[in-house]
Each structure stands twice: as C-alpha cells, then as structure tokens.
C-alpha cells in the first residue's frame, strides 16, 4: 500500500468531465445514513472541500454484517461505478460494488453531525482537522505557502533556512524562550550566585528565535535577494485572538534596495498571495464567505484590484486627530498606532490598503535606517481592512556608526551584535526587507476570528497540547 494516487483522490474524481468507469476512493465518512434497503455514505479524503457519496445496497456481501453499521468517522475504501448524481449538491456519486471498513470508531466519537464551537474543537485538535472548517483552513495554508515560495523563486530569491536557536534578540524586546540543558532544579552558579551559562550546552545563554531577519541580512549581502520562511517564537504572555507563542514568519531581504523598493515588493507580494488563494481555493473560500465572514472573498478581490495608498506617520497622526473619532487609545505623535487607528485609516479614510512610513525612531527597532531628521526611521507598515497591520518592514541601517549608536539608545550591547556590525564595515550596501506573520495572513484570508484556529496545533500561554 502506497500513498494515495492523485487520480484516486475525491478532488480528481469530482473533476472528471463525465461519469462512467470504475473508481476507488479511500477516506473517512462524514455522514452515514442507513435507510431500508440502502445506505448513503459520504466519503471525504481531505483533497477538496466536497466529499463524494457512495450508494451501498444489500446485495453487497458484507452489507448486513458491516456496511449498515458504519457511522461518521469510520475509515473506508469504496469501489464502484461512477454515475451521474440525481441530487443537486454534487455531479457524481459512486454505485458501490465493494465497501470495506478499514478503521472503525468508538461510541464516544466526538464529531457528530452538528455545529461544534471552536473552543470545543481546540480540545480535540487531533480530530478537528476532519471538520469542514479546519480542512478548508489547512488547504488554504498549503496554497498560501506554495504561493509565497513561488512568488520569491520567480523573482530569483534564494530561500534561507535561518537557525531556530540563537544568542541574539532581533527585536530587542527580551520576550524569548530559553534553550538549556542545565538542571532546572539545581543549575551551576558562578561566583556571584548567578546561573553559570558558560557550563550550558552552547557555553552561553541561548534562546528560540523571534525572527530570521538578522541571518537573512547576512545572506542578502552575499546573494542579493533571499527570504526565510520558518518558525519563530515569542514568550509573550498574551491571550488575545491575534497572538501565538509559536508561529511562522516570511521575511525577504534585498541588497541594493531602499524603502521605496521594499514597499513595491510588499504590495506585489500580497496581491500575488491573495490572487493565488482566490484562484486555487474557490470552494474553500466560498465556505468561509458563507459561514465565517461574508466579506472574505470581496475583501481579497478589493485588495488585489487596488493601488495601495501611502501616508507618512505624521500625516496619519494628523488625519486621526482631525477625524473626530473617539478612539479608545489616544492619538499622539511619538506613540505607536493601535489596531483601531490602523483600521480607521484603511477602512474609512482611504478605503483601501495603506502603507504608513517614517515612524518615530523611539518606537521602532534598532536596525531601521535613521532618516536625516534623526527623529524618524525608514520603516513601513502595510495596513489592510479588518486587522490593520499585516506587514512590517524597513530599510535597514547600513551605516556602522549610526547602528552602533542606535544599539546603545535601545539599551543593547554592541558586543552581542558584533557580526551584524561587521557587515556594515565590509562591503555594506543599502538593503531592506519586511516580515509577514503567516498565521496572521491566513487569519485575514479566511476571516477566522481567532488565530488559534488557523494553525494545526496552537501554542499559547498555558497550553502546549498535541
């Protein structure tokens, strides 16, 4: 027994031009209805949103002993003739000549034919992928991941596998998970009583990465254009619907590139990503529009067709102040824009995506290129309806003296970033990049309300099951 051949997947069977011939499908029963002298079995194999119905009759040798006892969740193999379906919901069905039970279910199988809350489904993450919603989410994730890599590879980018274990904090926020082999109950101590990390596995403190950006910059200053696409981690004690402790980031870095080029690439990237999902996940997106967010398709189509607006941070602050809106968070130059501010700009002011640039340096990371005014940096955030920021990026600081000063201003030790500083002393060039949180993007695409429901196995404070 080998992998399921593509031509035997339900998606391929339903895509046939005409009925006829023998087919074999393997999958799980979404529903099993047993009437007098006939059984209707809906088989789902995850290849597409739809299942295919198999009609089983008492003439089957195992009908009385096995088939008429099948129920939702059972794994089966069904073989028979593909015929036109008289029902309105599907084109074809299978007139079964053989139905074999591969794996049964117990009386406590939790996925019954009713709506289950997403909170409940998180407690059975090992089974929730069999539901319509999570099957659709995973197919959208897969399509989006392929579209992302296709976008960059078509433009000559090289994919870099950045390390997951690091000794530096890219964001300077300190919200990182420690990686250690020391005895947690009795770690070695130095003369001052502090934990002696020189005796740890790496000879120093090590943590899980929050970003692959610093490593991507190293590669970009040798290969030109690179991107990373991998797991990142934040030890942020947040239980909001938008935060995860483990998530995936897409981070391109481009040598000989400034902020204008960064913004142009980010706009093209989002449009490519959304277009790919709309084209390749039509049935899944229809489901999200019907059951999750009625504007899901319309929003993506609007973004693909729009030219992105551009505002400086200062202009955005002025617009927000003059809006007359009573925001929960005050609008003040020098403070970061909140989600409510970002959504007003994109949903009500410009009514399309907007790129905000030139933020105050005091609220941005040390690596962002400082403008001539010495108050702002060449940073950009791409804002979209419903969620606000979806991409954050900047032109990187390529001047060694300015970068060293910025490290000091941010309370970071230059010695911890020695290799990053050396890049600025050996063949430095202007370069830029951005980051897209993959789960945040999938949440936006699907309209799902909680980011824990667009990742197969969420990792959040107090929860690391499955």
N, C-alpha and C positions, 0 to 999 in steps of 0.2 A: 504494500500500500504506500503510495507516494503522495505528494502534495496534490490538492485538487486542481485538475487541469482547468485552465481558463474557460475552455469551451463548455465545461460542465457546470460552471457556476450559474446561479439563478440569473444574474445580470445578462450573461451571454444567451441563455435560453430565451429570456423575455425579449431580447433584442433581435431575434430571428425575424425574417421577413414574412415567413409563412409557417403554418402548422405542418405536422407530419413527421414521421420517423420516430425512432425510439430514443428516449433521453433518460439519463440517470442523474439525479440530484442528491446531494448529501447535505444535511443541515439539521436544524432544530425546529421543533413545532412551536409556532407562535400561537396557533389555536388548533384544537381538535374537536370537531362536532360530530357526534355519532347519532344518526337518525335510524329509523327502522330500515334495515337492509342496505345502509350506505354510510360511509364516513367521509367527512371533508377535512382534509389535513392541509394546513397552511405551513409550508416549509420555507424557512429563512436561513440563508447561509452567510449573511453579512456583506455580500458583494455589492448590494444595492439596497435602496430603501424598501423596495417591494419584496414580498415573498411570492411563491407560486403554489397554487392549490393542486393537491393530488386527490383524485376521487377513488376511493377504495370500496370494493363491493364484496359481498360474502363469498364469491367464487374464489377469492384468494385462499390458498391453503392454510394460512395462519390467521385468517380473519377472526374467527371466534376465539382462538387462544391468545392472540396478541394484538392485532390491529385495533379491534373495537375497544381495547382497554388503554390505548395510547392517550396521552394528555399533554398539555402545554409543557414545554421544556424538554421533552424526550428528544434524543438524537436518533435520526432515522436515515435510511437510504431508500429512495423510492425510484423505481424504474417503470417505464411505461410509454405509451404513445402520447406525443404532444398534439393536443387538439385545440381548436378554437373554443374559447370560453363563452357560454351564453350570458355570463354576468357582465355588468357594466364596469366593474372595478379593474379587470385585467383582460389582456388579449388572449392568453393561452392558459390551459390547465393540463394536468397530466392524468390520463386514464390509466391508473396504476395496474401493472401486471405483477408487481412484487413490491412489498413494503417490508423492510427489515428493521427491527429495533436494534440499535447499537448501544444506546445508553438510556436507561430509564430515570425517572425522578421519584423522590420520596413524597410522602403525603404533606410534608412541610415546605414544598417548593414555593418560594415567596412571590414569584412573578405571576400573579393571576391577571385575568382579563378585566382590569380596572386601572384607573389612574393612581399612580403612587407618587407621593410627594418626593421632591428632590432630596429633602432631608433624610427620608427613609432610605432612598436609593444609595445615598452615600454610605450607609451602614452595611450595604451588600454590594460593595464595589466590584466584588468578584463575579457578580451576576448582572449588574446594571448595564453592562455593555450589550446585553441581549435585547434591551428595550429600544423602541423606535428612536427616542431622543439621543441616546448615547451611541447607538450605531451611526446615526447621522453626524454627531459630533466627531467621532473618530474618522469617518470618511472625509469630512471637511478638513480636519487636521492633516490627514495624509495628503490631500490635494494641495493644501496650502504649503506644506513642507516641500513638496516636489516643485511647486511654482516658484518658491523662494530660491531654491538651488538653481532651477532653470534660468531665472532672471539673471543671476550673477554669472553663471557659467557662460551664458550667451554674450556677456559683455567682457569676457576674458578675466574674470576674477578667479583667484585660487582659493579654495577652501582650506582654512587653517584649523587644526584641532588644538585649541588652546587648553592649557592644563586646568584641571579642576582643583588641584591642591596648590595653594600659593602662599607666599610670605608677605605679600603686599596687599593693601586695601585700595582698590582703584577709586572708589568713591570718597574715601576719607571719612566715612560715617561710623566705622567700627562695628557695624551690625553683622558680624561674621561668625560662622560656626568654627570652633576649634577642632583640629585634627590631631590626635595624640595617641601614643601607645603607653603613656605613663600610667602608673597605678593611681586611679582617681581617689582611692581611699587614703593612700599614703605616698604622695609624689615626692621625689627628691627635692631638697631645698638647698638654696645657696647660702652663703654666709649671712646674708641679710634676712633670711627666712622666707624669701620669695621662692616660688616654684622654679626649679632649675631646668629650663627648657633646653639647655645645652646637652642634657642627657636624654632628650627625647629622640624619636626616630630620625628626624631631619636635622637635629642639632640646633634647632631654634623653633620658635612658635610657628605653626603652620595652620592655615585655615582653608575653608572651602571658598572658592572664588565667587565674587559678586559680579564679575564681568571679564570677558576675554579681551577687552579693548587694549590694554597695555601691551599684551603679547601680539595683538593684531597690528598695532603700530610698528612694532619691531619688524614684522614680516612685510608690511606695506613699504617700509623704507629699504626694502631689498627687491620685492617682487612687483611693486607698483600698486596693484589692486588686490585686496584679499577680503575674505569675510569669514566670520566664525558663526557657528550655529550649534549651540550646545547648552548643557545645563548650567544654571547659576543658582546661588543660594543667598538668602537674606535672613538673618536671625532677628527679624523684626517682630515684636510681639503684637501683631495686628490681626484682628479677626474680622476685617471688613470683607465685603464681597469682591474686592479688587486685588487682594494680596495673597500670595503664596510664599511659603518658605523655600520651595524648590520650583524653579520654572526655567523655561528655555529662552535664550536670547539670540537674536540675529543682529550681528554687528559688522558692517562693512567698514573698511578703512581704505582711503585712497591717497596715494602720494601725488604731489603736484596738483593739489585740489584745494580750493578755498570754500568759504561758506556758501557762495552762490552755486558752485557745482554740487555741494552737498545737498542743498535744497532741491535742486533739479533732479538729482538721482532719487531722493526720498519720494518725491511726487510720482515719478515714473514707476518706482517700486510698488507703492501702494496701489496704483491703478492696475498694474500687471497682476498683483496678488488677488485683488478683488475680481477682476475680469476672469481669471482662471477658475475661481471658485464658482462664480455665476455660470460659467460655461460647462464645467465638468460635474457640478453637484446640483443640477437643476432640481431633481426630485427632493433632495435633502433640504435645499434652500426653500422650496415651496412648503415643506413641512414646518420649517422654522417660522416662515411668514404666517402660516395658518395657526400654529399652536403656541409660539413663543413671543414673537414680535412682528406685528403686521407690517412694519416698515422695513423689515430686514433686507428684502431684495431692493426695494425702492431706494433705500439709503446708499447701498453699494453702487447701484446704477448711477445715482446722482453724483457720487464722488468720482467715478470713472469718467463721467462726461464733463466734470467741472475743471476750470482752471483754478488753482489754489490762490487765495488772496494772501497778501503779505503785509504785515504790520511790525513795527518795532515795539519793544516792550513799553517804551514811553508812550507811543501812540495808543497802545492797548489800554494802558492805565488811564489816559485822558478819556478815551471812549467809555470806559466803565464808569468813571466818575460822572460823566455827563449823561449817563443812561437814565438816571432817575430810578434805577432799580434798588430795592432794599436787599442787598446781599447779606448773607449770614456772616461772611468774613469781610472785614474792611478792605477797601482798595487803597493802597498806599505805595508810592514809589519806594522800591527797596525791599518789598515783601513779595514772596512768590505768589503767582496766580493760583487760585484754587480751582477745583473742578467746576464750580458754579460760574466762575468768571470765564473760564475757557469755553464752557458750553454756551454762554450768552454770546460770546464773540462769534462762534461758528454757527449757532442755530438761529440767532435773532439779528445780529448785526450784519454779517456778510452773507449768511445763509448758504455757506459752502465751506469746505476746508480752509483753514487759515494757518499760515506759518508765522509764528512770532519770533523775532530775532532780537539780539543785542540786549540781553538781560544784565542786571547789575552783577558785577563780579562777586559781590559778597554772598550771593545766594547760589552761586554755581561752583562747579568742581575746579580744582587747581589746574587741571590740564587744558582748560579752554583758553583760546588766544585772547589776550587783553587788547581792547581797542585803544585808539590814540587818546581818548578822553580819560583813560585809566580808571573809569568808573564802571564800564560795561565790558562784556566779553562777546566774542563772535559765536554765540550759541543760537540754537534754533529748537523750537518745539513745534511739531505738526499737530494741530488740533482738528478733531473731527466731531460731528454731532454725537450725542448720547453719552460719550465718555470723556471728551476733552482730549488731553494729550495722548497720542498713540505712538509717536516717535520723538525721541530727544537726541540731539546731536550738536556738533560744533566743529569749527575749525580748531585744530589742536595748537597749543602754544609750541612753536618750533624754535624759540629763542632761549638759549640755555640760561642766561642771566635773569630773564623775566620769569622763567619757570621756577628757578631756584627761589626767587623772591616770593612767588605765589605759594610754594610749598611751606615757607615759613609763615606766611599770612594765614594759612589754613591749619597751622599747628602740626605739620607733618615733618618728619626728619628727612632731610635730603639724602642721608646715608641709606635710607630704606629704598630709595628710588634712584640709586646710583646708575644703573644700566639705562634707565629712562632718560636721565640727564646726559649720559654719554652719547646717546643717539643725537642729541642736539649739538654735540661738539664734533661729530664725524659725519659729514655729508647730510646735514639737516636740510629739509625742504618743507615748504608749506604742505600740510596734509589735513584731511578732515574725515569725519565718519559720523555714524549715528547708530542708535540702538532701537530695536523693536522687541518688546516683550511678546513672545509668540502666543502665550495663552491669552494675554490681553487682546491681541489681534483676533484670535479665534472667538473670544467672547464677544467682541464687537461685530464680527461677521455673522455670527449665529443669533445674536440678540439674547443669549443666555444671561440671566440676571446675576449669577454667582460664578466667579472664576473657578471655584472648586468643581464645577460641573462641566468644564471643558478640558480637564486633564484626567487621564485614566485613574490615577491614584494620588489624590491631593495630599500635600504635606503642609500642615498649618500648625500653629501653636497647640500643643497638647494632643496632636493626632498624627500618627505615622503608621496607620494600619495598611494591611495588604502589601 
